[in-house]
Amino acid sequence: MLETTPDSPYQGRATVDLDAIAENIQVLRSYAPGRAQMAIIKANAYGHGLLPVAQTALRAGVTSLGVAQLTEARILREGLDAAGIDPSAAPILAWIGMSGADWAGALKASIDLSVSWTWVLSEICAAARETGIRARIHLKIDTGMSRAGATLTDLPALVAAVCMAEEEGLVEVVGAWSHLSCGDDLSKEGRAATAAQVNTFEQGLKILADGGVKPQIRHLCATSGILWHPEAHYDMVRVGIGMYGLSPNPLTARGASLGLRPAMTLCAPLSSVKVVEDDTPVSYGGTWRAKGRRWLGLVPLGYADGILRAGSQGAPVRVDGHTPIHTQIVGRICMDQFIVDLGPAQGTPGTPSASSGQAPARVGDTVTLFGDPALGVPSADEWAETAGTINYEIVTRLGETIPRIYLNDRHLSEPWEAR
Ligand SMILES: *Cc1c(COP(=O)(O)O)cnc(C)c1O
């Protein structure tokens, strides 16, 4: 039975095993030995919790942290400060910054900044002059993703501007970086796309070198590159989805076969168990109908909690009744609830639930939506497949409403020593 959390009105909870996070970091290190690791903890650490994952990752030996938004970086810095972790031991890179962003605030909070365009550089230089703090920047090269990054065509002008800013003492070029778009695709085409990106990255690095810019750290690979493109590891790799124990592409390799263990388990208690008659429609639109008299269970989680509605009809769950029941969601996922099939019921039509044989599960029994498949529960991969998406979205979309409970939280309290 799940204990209800006294401080939360919500019955569902996501447990996050910090040992799994620490172990996955070690496993990923074995794929890129000798390379520094940046832990990617954007989007609330893919839904796992920004600060706990950051602290665990730092203690597991990553040398820096990466987030998308400046705001997340600021929140993270405040949390690390409060935990007594010095900025020099925990560089944070934030790579999204709009024109007019609070660059001065970012510099005061010791946030490293990504630079793709000369206008960003100008704004950062202005903040560096204003604060007297030299900005630590990572120059981003667009190698084929067409997202952020300077194209090879635009790069020389950026490099010239960076040189001037360096001479003025306004910036320090910490990194040169880019991102692979097809790192998880091991088909001939996918490999060719990655090879082309590596080649473009090399050309970009040459433009930097020719312009007299010497980045300290070159980095290109996220998890897929760590696993499948050793030729692209450079000085540092960015550990994202793999750190959370999930494969960047389960069709290429399942997490377990890569030695990874999912850190997050999502559970909720059954809030109702009852019998419905043959052909009873279930949930909005009546899209599923009971075949024969059946036991149905109700679960107090829904799309408002980030349970993807696209998982309606068929997403797997395990119900820990008196024996474990491997079953699935039936009918549409509602805003705050969904219904699971618990199997056939005894009795003739009109028999009350209480007289329909032994109920397969009781109110309060634990329903697990996803977790570590090695423990016999469904995986985020299966959820992703049912919902027509990727495991990243399954964990990341999990709502703030759901309390995160940390297992093995000694990772948060062990004495801190900088590496
Ligand atoms: C999200 C992200 C990563 C991490 O990717 P994973 O596939 O989760 O390892 C790394 N770098 C950048 C720029 C990203 O946006």
The ligand as a MOL file (V3000), in Angstrom:
LIG
                    3D

  0  0  0     0  0            999 V3000
M  V30 BEGIN CTAB
M  V30 COUNTS 15 15 0 0 0
M  V30 BEGIN ATOM
M  V30 1 C 19.2110 18.2630 -24.2310 0
M  V30 2 C 20.5700 18.5000 -24.6980 0
M  V30 3 C 21.6030 17.6060 -24.3800 0
M  V30 4 C 21.3610 16.2870 -23.7210 0
M  V30 5 O 20.8060 15.3860 -24.6530 0
M  V30 6 P 20.5170 13.8810 -24.2820 0
M  V30 7 O 20.0670 13.2650 -25.5450 0
M  V30 8 O 19.4330 13.9120 -23.2650 0
M  V30 9 O 21.7580 13.3050 -23.7260 0
M  V30 10 C 22.8830 17.9700 -24.7000 0
M  V30 11 N 23.1460 19.1300 -25.3400 0
M  V30 12 C 22.1760 19.9830 -25.6990 0
M  V30 13 C 22.5290 21.2310 -26.4060 0
M  V30 14 C 20.8530 19.6980 -25.4010 0
M  V30 15 O 19.8830 20.5400 -25.7930 0
M  V30 END ATOM
M  V30 BEGIN BOND
M  V30 1 1 1 2
M  V30 2 1 2 3
M  V30 3 2 2 14
M  V30 4 1 3 4
M  V30 5 2 3 10
M  V30 6 1 4 5
M  V30 7 1 5 6
M  V30 8 2 6 7
M  V30 9 1 6 8
M  V30 10 1 6 9
M  V30 11 1 10 11
M  V30 12 2 11 12
M  V30 13 1 12 13
M  V30 14 1 12 14
M  V30 15 1 14 15
M  V30 END BOND
M  V30 END CTAB
M  END
